[in-house]
Amino acid sequence: MAVSLRDSNVEKLREHEYDVLIVGGGINGAVAAAALAGCGVRVALIDRGDFAGGVSSNSSNLAWGGIKYLETHEYLLVNKLCKSRNRLMRAYPSTVKEIRFFTTIQRGFRFAPFFVYLGSLLYWIMGRFVTKAPHYISARAIERAEPVINTSEAAGGLEYSDCYLYDNDARFVFNFIRKSLNFGCIAANYVESLGARRAGDGWVTSARDVVNGSRFDIRAKVLINACGPYVDAQNVRSGETTDYRHLFSKGVHLIVDRITDNKRVLTFFASDGRLFFLIPMGPKTCIGTTDTQVDSPEVSVTDEDRDFILANANALLDLDPPLTRASIIAERVGVRPLAIRGRGGVADWVALSRKHVIEVDEPNRHLSIFGGKLTDCLNVGDEVVAHVRGLGIEPPAPNHRWYGEPGPDLRAEFMLQARLMDLDELTSASSSEPLSERFWRRYGESAFGLLERIREDESCAELLIENAEYTRCEIELAARREMIVKLEDFMRRRSKIELVVRRQEYQHAPGLREACDILFGEQAEARLREYLETADGTRTAALRHARPGNGSSGLGGRSAGH
């Protein structure tokens, strides 16, 4: 049952020819699929791993206008990102929410606090006054508002607004995949592209089903390379040459127990002068990020990364006891693929823009998507549709709105039904928000099916794993509609359980086994064992770095930024 949708789609990939094949199921591939399918184009999408399995599940969970790019005078980029952020806020009011950023400026910083505050005013203006206005804060006011902040070296600060994703980034990305499926896209995870060749006026992509090892061809008129940091390698396999390529910046976040009950982002400039965040993540706090140039997209968290983040957190906050490696609940690591033009020379990678580039090979009907940010994702989708149209694929419904939550009338109908059946009373003691709000945010119109299931059996509203905020009926829905192949797909990407619940709290929970039964049926035991053995290997490696006295020391380490 768990992979029936996926198996059906793999068969369709073998059997049919498509207008467009998208390789890569991160944010760029997901919005490209949703935009094209929503306009009526016949689309297929594959990813060699799970959807949002790489960069798109390891971000800062922020949808922001790029205030830091004001310092490098990238005003056009900031203007574009602010417009994109505002568009996301309007389209996804339950998911992309305004949050206050509480910024502390230390003495001796390269800019005076009031000058930074003036920059936030410019940022607010460029954001079309959509968010709350910024205001200046004295060091004494910082201490009163956030006692956890160490103000001994603080010169002042400011408070301004931006946005963040209420759920995790991977869930946001998957919902675009789900949207594309609703529009008729044939998508499958764990299907690898082995390369593609031109055949007539189209492409033949050699694919491998990672689950069973079988190989088959996928035929499409247009090929889109949306492989994120692997775009360059995929183009080599397909014989495509491009003007652009990628440089890589590694970003690391650590997740610890909640540091402050105030639901706002604490922002600092780390020891090397770059932005450093403490971001709410449900009952936990996400701290980071690093910004380290690397040569390969294959990255992992190092001791140097951990010590840099922990040392800065301990220096900037008054914590008793201080954070150590043993405080870490989960880690996130990925690379930002930064678009650069040309093959040779030396680039100032720190100064490179985080904007996306879509390079089009018109004679071969091929697109490569370089760079990109979650904030700018809707623009990527629109631009892909325009480029594909220019390649001769005319969308049957070019003006159809392919993104966004269902309208307010449908939401009001859902909330009325939920209220009449006292839905929020069923889990009020064990949830941080009303169940009705959570259902609507995660599933939109599909949440009506959850109400129906709970009417049939009230036990379906129970949480299977304590503190996990996932009910039995949600897991049933995931088994039917979300192509979960491995338990990690659910625990880390469709949900954020693995990120906010300590492993010792869920690994022996009876609900974890029940969740596996729902998701995998007869394969439940094998999938659970696979997941726990993989986690044991990861945990053993991490424990080597978490011995007593092995916490943060000093402020050395890699640069930190967003």
C-alpha positions in Angstrom: 0.0 0.0 0.0 2.8 2.4 0.9 4.4 2.5 -2.5 1.4 1.7 -4.8 1.1 5.2 -6.1 4.8 5.3 -6.8 4.8 1.8 -8.5 1.9 2.9 -10.7 3.8 6.1 -11.7 7.0 4.1 -12.5 5.0 2.0 -14.9 3.5 5.1 -16.5 7.1 6.5 -16.9 8.0 3.4 -18.9 4.9 3.4 -21.1 4.2 7.0 -22.2 6.0 9.9 -23.9 5.9 13.3 -22.1 6.1 16.9 -23.2 8.6 17.6 -20.4 10.7 15.4 -18.2 12.1 17.1 -15.0 15.1 15.5 -13.4 15.3 16.5 -9.7 12.7 16.8 -7.0 14.0 19.7 -4.9 12.3 23.1 -4.8 13.2 24.0 -8.4 12.0 20.7 -9.8 8.9 20.7 -7.6 7.7 24.2 -8.7 8.6 23.5 -12.3 6.4 20.4 -12.2 3.5 22.1 -10.4 3.6 25.1 -12.8 3.8 23.1 -16.0 1.2 20.5 -14.9 -1.1 23.2 -13.6 -1.0 24.8 -17.1 -1.9 21.5 -18.7 1.5 20.4 -19.9 2.1 16.6 -19.9 4.9 16.4 -17.3 7.0 13.7 -15.6 9.4 14.1 -12.7 12.0 11.8 -11.2 14.5 12.0 -8.4 17.2 9.5 -7.5 16.4 9.8 -3.8 13.4 11.2 -2.0 11.7 14.4 -2.9 13.4 17.3 -1.2 16.0 14.9 0.0 19.0 17.3 -0.3 19.4 21.0 -0.1 15.6 21.6 0.0 15.3 19.8 3.4 18.3 21.5 5.0 17.6 25.2 4.7 17.0 27.8 7.5 13.2 27.5 7.0 13.1 31.2 6.1 11.2 32.9 3.3 12.9 36.3 3.5 13.7 39.2 1.3 17.4 39.0 1.7 18.2 42.0 4.0 21.8 41.0 4.1 22.2 41.7 0.4 21.7 45.4 1.1 25.3 45.4 2.4 26.6 44.3 -1.0 24.3 46.9 -2.7 22.3 44.2 -4.5 19.2 46.4 -4.4 17.5 44.8 -7.5 17.9 41.3 -5.9 16.5 42.5 -2.6 13.6 44.2 -4.4 12.8 41.0 -6.3 13.1 38.8 -3.2 10.8 41.1 -1.2 8.2 40.9 -3.9 8.6 37.1 -4.0 8.3 36.9 -0.2 5.1 39.0 -0.3 3.7 36.8 -3.0 4.3 33.7 -0.9 2.7 35.3 2.1 -0.4 36.0 0.1 -0.5 32.6 -1.5 0.3 30.5 1.6 -1.0 32.4 4.7 -1.1 29.3 6.8 2.4 28.3 6.0 4.5 31.4 5.2 4.1 33.5 8.3 5.5 36.8 9.4 7.9 36.6 12.3 9.9 39.2 14.2 13.7 39.2 13.9 15.3 40.5 17.1 18.9 41.6 16.2 21.7 42.4 18.6 24.7 44.5 17.5 27.9 44.1 19.4 30.3 46.9 20.2 33.0 47.3 17.6 30.8 46.0 14.8 31.5 47.4 11.3 28.3 49.4 11.4 26.7 51.4 14.3 23.4 49.9 15.5 21.4 53.0 14.3 22.9 52.7 10.8 21.8 49.0 10.7 18.4 50.2 11.8 18.3 52.7 8.9 19.0 49.7 6.6 16.0 47.9 8.1 13.8 50.9 7.3 15.0 50.8 3.7 14.3 47.0 3.7 10.8 47.7 5.0 10.1 50.2 2.3 11.4 47.8 -0.4 9.1 45.2 1.1 6.1 47.6 0.3 5.2 48.0 4.0 3.6 44.5 4.0 5.2 43.6 7.3 5.2 45.4 10.7 7.6 48.3 10.9 11.1 47.9 12.3 12.2 49.8 15.4 15.5 50.5 17.2 16.2 48.9 20.5 18.7 49.9 23.2 20.9 47.4 24.9 18.9 47.8 28.1 15.7 47.1 26.2 17.2 44.0 24.6 18.0 42.6 28.1 14.4 43.3 29.3 12.8 41.8 26.2 15.1 38.7 25.9 16.9 38.0 29.2 18.6 35.0 27.5 20.7 37.4 25.3 24.2 38.3 26.7 24.2 42.1 26.5 27.6 42.7 28.1 29.0 43.7 24.8 25.8 44.9 23.1 25.8 48.4 21.6 22.1 48.2 20.7 19.9 46.5 18.2 16.7 46.5 16.1 13.6 44.5 15.6 12.1 43.9 12.1 9.9 41.4 10.3 10.4 38.7 7.7 8.8 35.3 7.1 9.5 31.7 7.9 7.9 28.3 7.1 5.7 27.2 9.9 6.3 23.5 9.0 9.6 22.3 7.7 11.0 23.2 4.3 10.7 19.6 3.0 7.0 19.5 3.7 6.6 22.8 1.8 8.5 21.3 -1.2 6.5 18.1 -1.2 3.3 20.0 -1.3 4.3 21.3 -4.7 5.0 17.7 -5.8 1.5 16.8 -4.5 0.0 19.7 -6.3 1.6 18.6 -9.6 0.3 15.1 -9.1 -3.2 16.5 -8.7 -2.7 18.2 -12.0 -1.7 15.0 -13.7 2.1 15.0 -13.4 3.7 11.5 -13.2 6.3 11.8 -10.5 8.3 9.1 -8.8 11.0 9.3 -6.2 14.0 6.8 -6.0 14.3 6.8 -9.8 17.7 7.8 -11.0 18.7 9.4 -14.3 21.7 7.7 -15.8 22.0 10.2 -18.6 20.0 11.2 -21.6 20.5 11.3 -25.4 18.8 13.2 -28.2 16.5 11.1 -30.4 14.7 12.8 -33.2 13.3 16.1 -31.9 13.2 14.9 -28.3 15.1 13.2 -25.5 15.5 9.6 -24.3 16.5 9.4 -20.6 18.0 6.2 -19.3 16.5 5.6 -15.8 17.0 3.1 -13.0 14.5 2.2 -10.4 16.6 2.4 -7.2 14.1 0.3 -5.3 14.4 -2.9 -7.5 17.3 -2.0 -9.8 15.3 -2.3 -13.1 16.2 0.0 -16.0 14.0 1.6 -18.5 13.8 4.6 -20.9 11.7 7.8 -20.5 10.8 9.8 -23.6 10.1 13.5 -23.6 10.2 16.4 -26.0 11.9 18.8 -23.5 14.3 17.9 -20.7 14.8 20.0 -17.6 17.8 19.6 -15.3 16.7 20.6 -11.9 19.2 18.6 -9.9 20.3 21.4 -7.6 24.0 21.0 -6.7 24.2 18.1 -9.1 23.1 20.1 -12.2 26.7 20.2 -13.6 27.2 16.4 -13.2 23.8 15.6 -14.8 24.6 17.8 -17.8 27.9 15.9 -18.3 25.9 12.7 -18.4 23.6 14.1 -21.0 26.3 15.8 -23.1 25.0 19.3 -22.4 27.4 22.2 -22.1 26.4 25.4 -20.3 27.7 28.9 -19.7 26.9 28.7 -16.0 28.2 26.3 -13.4 28.0 26.0 -9.6 30.1 26.8 -6.7 29.1 25.3 -3.3 28.6 26.8 0.1 28.1 24.4 3.0 25.5 25.3 5.5 25.0 23.6 8.9 22.2 24.0 11.5 22.0 22.4 14.9 18.7 21.8 16.6 18.5 22.0 20.4 15.9 22.3 23.1 13.9 25.5 23.0 16.1 28.4 24.2 13.4 31.1 24.5 9.6 30.9 24.7 9.3 34.1 22.6 8.4 33.1 19.1 10.8 35.2 17.2 14.1 34.8 15.5 17.1 35.9 17.5 19.7 37.4 15.1 23.3 38.2 15.7 26.5 38.8 13.8 28.8 35.9 14.6 32.5 36.1 15.5 33.5 36.5 11.9 30.8 39.2 11.2 28.2 37.1 9.4 24.6 36.6 10.2 23.8 34.0 12.9 20.2 32.9 13.7 18.3 31.2 16.5 15.1 30.1 14.7 11.9 28.6 16.4 11.2 25.1 15.2 8.2 23.9 17.1 9.3 22.9 20.6 12.9 23.3 19.6 15.4 25.9 18.4 17.4 25.7 15.2 20.8 27.4 15.4 23.1 28.4 12.5 24.2 28.6 9.9 27.7 28.1 8.7 28.8 29.3 5.2 31.9 27.3 4.2 33.1 27.0 0.6 33.4 23.3 -0.4 34.4 21.6 -3.6 31.7 18.9 -3.7 28.0 18.7 -2.8 28.7 15.6 -0.7 29.1 17.2 2.7 28.7 16.3 6.4 28.7 18.0 9.7 32.2 18.3 11.2 33.5 19.0 14.7 34.6 22.4 13.5 31.1 23.2 12.4 29.6 22.1 15.7 32.1 24.0 17.7 31.7 27.2 15.7 27.9 27.2 16.2 28.0 26.2 19.8 30.7 28.6 20.7 28.9 31.5 19.1 25.6 30.6 20.8 27.3 30.3 24.2 29.1 33.7 23.7 26.0 35.5 22.5 23.6 34.0 25.1 23.4 33.7 28.8 22.9 30.0 29.1 23.2 27.9 32.3 24.3 25.3 31.6 26.0 26.2 28.3 25.3 24.2 25.1 27.6 21.3 24.4 27.6 18.7 21.7 25.4 16.5 24.0 22.7 19.3 23.7 22.3 18.5 19.9 19.0 16.8 19.1 19.5 16.8 15.3 21.7 18.3 12.6 21.0 19.7 9.2 23.6 20.0 6.5 23.5 20.9 2.8 25.1 23.0 0.2 23.9 26.2 -1.4 24.5 25.9 -5.1 25.7 29.3 -6.3 25.5 30.2 -10.0 28.7 31.5 -11.6 29.3 32.2 -15.3 32.4 30.8 -17.0 34.8 28.0 -16.5 38.0 29.5 -15.4 39.4 32.1 -13.1 38.8 32.7 -9.4 35.5 33.9 -8.0 34.7 35.7 -4.8 32.2 33.0 -3.7 31.1 35.0 -0.6 30.0 37.9 -2.8 28.2 35.6 -5.3 24.5 36.3 -5.6 22.0 33.7 -4.4 19.7 34.4 -7.3 18.7 31.6 -9.8 19.6 31.3 -13.4 17.7 29.3 -16.0 19.9 28.5 -19.0 18.1 27.4 -22.1 19.6 25.4 -25.0 16.9 26.1 -27.6 18.2 23.8 -30.4 18.3 20.8 -28.1 15.2 21.9 -26.1 17.0 21.6 -22.7 16.8 23.7 -19.6 19.3 23.9 -16.7 18.3 25.6 -13.5 21.2 27.0 -11.4 21.0 28.3 -7.9 17.8 29.5 -6.4 16.1 30.0 -3.0 12.8 28.9 -1.4 11.8 32.6 -1.3 12.0 32.9 -5.1 10.4 29.6 -6.0 7.2 30.9 -7.6 9.2 33.0 -10.0 11.1 29.8 -11.0 7.9 28.1 -11.8 6.5 30.9 -14.0 9.8 31.3 -15.8 10.0 27.6 -16.6 6.5 27.7 -18.2 7.6 30.7 -20.3 10.8 29.0 -21.5 9.0 25.7 -22.3 6.4 27.6 -24.2 9.2 29.2 -26.2 10.5 25.7 -27.0 7.2 25.0 -28.8 5.2 23.3 -26.0 2.0 25.3 -25.9 0.2 24.9 -22.5 -3.5 24.2 -22.8 -4.4 26.3 -19.8 -1.7 29.1 -19.7 -3.5 31.3 -17.2 -4.4 28.7 -14.6 -3.2 29.6 -11.1 -1.0 26.6 -10.2 0.1 27.5 -6.7 -1.4 28.6 -3.3 -3.7 27.4 -0.7 -7.4 26.9 -1.4 -9.5 30.0 -1.1 -11.0 31.5 2.1 -14.4 30.1 1.5 -13.2 26.5 1.4 -11.1 27.1 4.5 -14.1 28.6 6.3 -16.1 25.5 5.4 -13.4 23.2 6.7 -13.1 25.1 10.0 -16.9 25.0 10.4 -17.0 21.2 10.0 -14.0 20.8 12.3 -15.7 23.0 15.0 -19.0 21.2 14.7 -17.3 17.9 15.4 -15.2 19.4 18.3 -12.0 18.4 16.5 -9.7 20.6 18.5 -11.0 19.2 21.8 -9.7 15.8 20.8 -5.9 16.7 21.1 -5.9 20.0 22.9 -3.8 18.7 25.8 -1.1 17.2 23.6 -0.6 19.8 20.8 0.9 23.2 20.5 -1.7 24.4 18.1 -5.3 23.5 17.2 -5.5 20.3 15.2 -7.8 22.0 12.7 -5.2 24.6 11.9 -2.5 22.0 11.5 -4.6 19.8 9.2 -5.5 22.7 6.9 -1.9 24.0 6.7 -0.5 20.6 5.8 -3.2 19.2 3.5 -5.5 21.9 2.3 -8.6 20.5 0.7 -7.4 16.9 1.4 -8.0 17.7 5.1 -11.7 17.1 4.5 -10.9 13.4 4.1 -9.2 13.5 7.5 -12.4 14.8 9.1 -14.3 12.0 7.5 -11.9 9.4 8.8 -12.1 10.8 12.3 -15.9 10.7 12.2 -15.7 7.0 11.4 -13.2 6.4 14.2 -12.2 9.0 16.8 -9.0 7.0 17.6 -7.7 8.3 14.2 -7.1 11.7 15.9 -4.7 10.2 18.4 -1.0 11.0 18.2 0.9 7.8 17.6 4.2 9.2 19.0 4.2 11.5 21.9 5.3 15.1 21.1 5.4 14.2 17.4 2.2 16.0 16.4 1.2 13.4 13.8 -2.1 11.6 14.1 -3.0 8.1 12.9 -5.2 9.4 10.1 -2.4 11.6 8.8 -0.1 8.6 8.6 -2.8 6.7 6.7 -3.1 9.6 4.3 0.7 9.6 3.9 0.7 5.9 3.1 -1.9 6.5 0.3 -0.7 9.8 -1.2 2.9 10.7 -0.3 5.1 8.0 -1.9 7.0 7.0 1.3 9.6 4.4 0.4 11.7 4.5 3.5 10.8 5.4 7.1 13.2 8.3 6.9 11.1 9.8 4.2 8.3 10.2 6.7 10.3 10.9 9.9 12.5 13.7 8.4 10.8 15.1 5.3 7.0 14.6 5.2 7.1 15.4 8.9 9.8 16.9 11.1 9.6 14.3 13.9 13.2 13.3 13.6 14.2 16.9 14.0 12.3 17.9 17.1 11.9 14.6 19.1 14.9 13.0 20.7 15.6 9.6 19.2 15.4 7.8 22.6 11.8 9.2 22.9 10.6 7.6 19.7 12.7 4.6 18.8 11.0 2.3 21.4 7.5 4.0 21.2 4.8 1.5 20.2 3.4 4.1 17.9 6.5 4.0 15.7 5.9 0.3 15.0 2.2 1.1 14.4 3.2 3.9 12.0 5.4 1.4 10.1 2.5 -1.1 9.9 0.4 1.7 8.3 3.0 2.9 6.0 4.6 -0.3 4.8 2.2 -3.2 5.6 4.1 -6.5 5.2 7.4 -4.7 4.9 7.0 -2.9 8.2 9.6 -4.8 10.2 12.2 -4.6 7.5 11.7 -0.8 7.0 11.8 -0.2 10.8 15.0 -2.3 11.2 16.6 -0.5 8.2 15.8 2.9 9.7 17.0 2.1 13.2 20.2 0.5 12.0 21.0 3.5 9.8 20.2 5.8 12.8 22.4 3.7 15.1 25.4 4.1 12.8 24.8 7.9 12.6 24.4 8.1 16.4 27.5 6.1 17.1 29.6 8.5 15.0 28.0 11.5 16.7 28.6 10.1 20.2 32.3 10.0 19.6 32.1 13.8 19.4 29.9 14.3 22.5 32.0 13.1 25.3 32.1 15.2 28.6 34.2 18.2 28.1 34.0 18.0 24.4 31.8 21.0 24.0 32.5 24.3 22.4 35.7 26.1 23.1 36.7 29.5 21.6 35.2 31.3 18.7 37.3 29.8 15.9 35.7 28.0 13.0 34.0 28.7 9.7 32.2 31.8 8.6 28.5 32.0 9.4 25.8 33.6 7.2 22.6 32.7 5.5 
